[in-house]
């Protein structure tokens, strides 16, 4: 059941219409045009999928055509998850939400997650991807593939030059999904998303160290 609500202090500006829902006790505000997805169903799916304790760093959720997104489908910042209102299905919104919950948990568990063994696992996969792309004729830089942090040019190379449909074929069995190759932070968040929305055993087969790190966070 939705209801009109007073705007919290952290709500983005440019309010056209404000409707409130809840995920557990966390308010979800629709700003502007309502999405096609039925938000009560989305909120129920979140509660069925992920335990409340893992939302410890999420204070509020905003859904809309928001400048905070800066062209992305979702982002996390300062206790808030921002999500687009353009996703066509509940599943798409659920993927976005759980992915951003993973990023929210980095604030608590970074030192436990990003240890040498996970970095080695990620770099080993990046190295294999480098040789795969090189063998398929792509102009690749070993230096770019050696960095673990997010780099916009590298992201654009994977998404625009190679393309995710091609990456999906080339990285089958190497990454849980192509976006995991973008950076070590996305490697974790993508794995976290797959842990809850796919079969955790598959993640364990593809990325066993990542799987164990996620289990450590989930079962703390």
BELTANOR-V667311 format. One record per residue. RES is the residue in one letter. SS is DSSP state (@ for helix, = for strand, . for the rest). PHI is phi in degrees with one decimal (NA if undefined). NEAR is the number of other C-alpha atoms within 8 Angstrom. Layout:
<<RES:SS:PHI:NEAR> <RES:SS:PHI:NEAR>>
This chain:
<<X:.:NA:4> <X:.:-93.0:6> <X:=:-154.0:7> <X:.:-68.1:7> <X:.:-143.5:7> <X:.:-68.8:4> <X:.:-75.0:6> <X:.:-68.7:5> <X:.:-62.5:4> <X:.:-89.2:4> <X:.:-66.1:7> <X:.:-58.9:6> <X:.:-77.6:4> <X:.:69.1:4> <X:.:-75.4:8> <X:.:-101.7:7> <X:.:-160.1:8> <X:=:-128.4:12> <X:=:-122.8:11> <X:=:-119.9:12> <X:=:-128.5:13> <X:=:-139.4:9> <X:=:-111.5:11> <X:.:54.6:6> <X:.:-104.6:5> <X:=:-93.8:10> <X:=:-72.5:11> <X:=:-116.7:12> <X:=:-109.2:12> <X:=:-93.3:13> <X:=:-112.1:14> <X:.:84.2:10> <X:.:-71.7:10> <X:.:-71.2:8> <X:.:-73.4:9> <X:.:-70.1:9> <X:.:-65.4:10> <X:.:-78.2:8> <X:@:-66.0:7> <X:@:-58.5:8> <X:@:-67.1:9> <X:@:-61.4:12> <X:@:-60.0:11> <X:@:-65.3:9> <X:@:-63.5:9> <X:@:-58.8:10> <X:@:-65.9:11> <X:@:-79.4:7> <X:@:-98.7:8> <X:.:-131.7:9> <X:.:-69.4:8> <X:@:-59.2:8> <X:@:-61.2:5> <X:@:-80.9:10> <X:@:-98.4:8> <X:.:-61.6:7> <X:.:-104.6:8> <X:.:-104.8:12> <X:.:-98.6:9> <X:=:-161.1:11> <X:=:-126.9:13> <X:=:-119.1:13> <X:=:-123.6:13> <X:=:168.8:15> <X:.:-90.9:11> <X:.:-109.1:11> <X:@:-66.5:6> <X:@:-61.0:6> <X:@:-72.2:13> <X:.:51.1:6> <X:.:88.5:5> <X:.:-90.2:7> <X:.:-79.8:8> <X:=:-162.5:12> <X:=:-156.6:11> <X:=:-119.7:12> <X:=:-158.7:7> <X:.:51.7:4> <X:.:84.4:10> <X:=:-119.8:11> <X:=:-103.7:15> <X:=:-107.6:14> <X:=:-135.8:16> <X:.:-67.6:13> <X:.:-95.9:11> <X:.:-100.4:8> <X:.:-68.4:11> <X:.:-81.8:7> <X:.:-133.9:8> <X:@:-60.1:11> <X:@:-60.8:6> <X:@:-62.3:9> <X:@:-65.1:11> <X:@:-64.2:11> <X:@:-59.3:10> <X:@:-59.8:11> <X:@:-64.1:11> <X:@:-65.8:11> <X:@:-59.2:12> <X:@:-73.2:13> <X:@:-59.2:13> <X:@:-57.8:12> <X:@:-63.6:11> <X:@:-64.0:12> <X:@:-77.6:11> <X:@:-59.1:9> <X:@:-63.7:7> <X:@:-90.0:5> <X:@:-121.1:9> <X:@:-55.2:9> <X:@:-68.4:6> <X:@:-84.3:7> <X:@:-82.4:10> <X:.:-91.8:8> <X:.:-93.8:8> <X:@:-59.1:6> <X:@:-68.4:7> <X:@:-69.6:11> <X:@:-61.8:11> <X:@:-63.2:8> <X:@:-60.9:10> <X:@:-64.7:11> <X:@:-63.7:10> <X:@:-63.0:8> <X:@:-69.7:10> <X:@:-61.0:11> <X:@:-63.3:10> <X:@:-65.0:8> <X:@:-63.8:9> <X:@:-55.5:11> <X:@:-69.9:8> <X:@:-63.2:9> <X:@:-67.0:10> <X:@:-61.5:10> <X:@:-68.2:7> <X:.:-96.8:6> <X:.:90.4:6> <X:.:-82.1:8> <X:.:-82.0:5> <X:.:-116.1:8> <X:.:-107.4:6> <X:@:-62.8:7> <X:@:-66.7:6> <X:@:-60.7:8> <X:@:-75.6:10> <X:@:-83.7:9> <X:.:-73.7:7> <X:.:-102.0:10> <X:.:-81.3:7> <X:.:-64.0:10> <X:.:-137.7:8> <X:@:-61.7:6> <X:@:-65.1:6> <X:@:-67.0:10> <X:@:-58.3:10> <X:@:-66.8:9> <X:@:-61.8:9> <X:@:-67.4:12> <X:@:-80.2:9> <X:@:-100.6:7> <X:@:-77.0:7> <X:@:-82.6:10> <X:@:90.4:9> <X:@:-66.7:10> <X:@:-60.1:6> <X:@:-67.6:8> <X:@:-59.8:11> <X:@:-58.5:10> <X:@:-69.8:7> <X:@:-74.5:7> <X:.:-104.8:11> <X:=:-56.1:9> <X:.:84.4:6> <X:.:-100.7:8> <X:=:-122.6:12> <X:.:-61.6:13> <X:.:-157.3:10> <X:@:-56.8:11> <X:@:-63.9:9> <X:@:-63.1:15> <X:@:-78.4:11> <X:.:-64.4:13> <X:.:-161.5:12> <X:@:-69.1:13> <X:@:-67.0:9> <X:@:-72.5:11> <X:@:-59.9:13> <X:@:-67.3:12> <X:@:-64.5:13> <X:@:-66.3:13> <X:@:-65.2:14> <X:@:-60.6:12> <X:@:-60.1:13> <X:@:-69.3:12> <X:@:-59.0:12> <X:@:-89.0:10> <X:@:-107.4:8> <X:.:-125.2:8> <X:.:-88.3:9> <X:@:-56.4:10> <X:@:-66.8:6> <X:@:-67.2:8> <X:@:-60.6:14> <X:@:-63.3:12> <X:@:-69.9:7> <X:@:-78.0:10> <X:.:-138.3:12> <X:@:-63.3:9> <X:@:-69.3:10> <X:@:-59.3:11> <X:@:-56.4:13> <X:@:-67.3:9> <X:@:-63.8:10> <X:@:-65.1:13> <X:@:-59.4:8> <X:@:-63.9:8> <X:@:-71.7:8> <X:@:-66.0:7> <X:.:-101.7:5> <X:.:-64.1:4>>
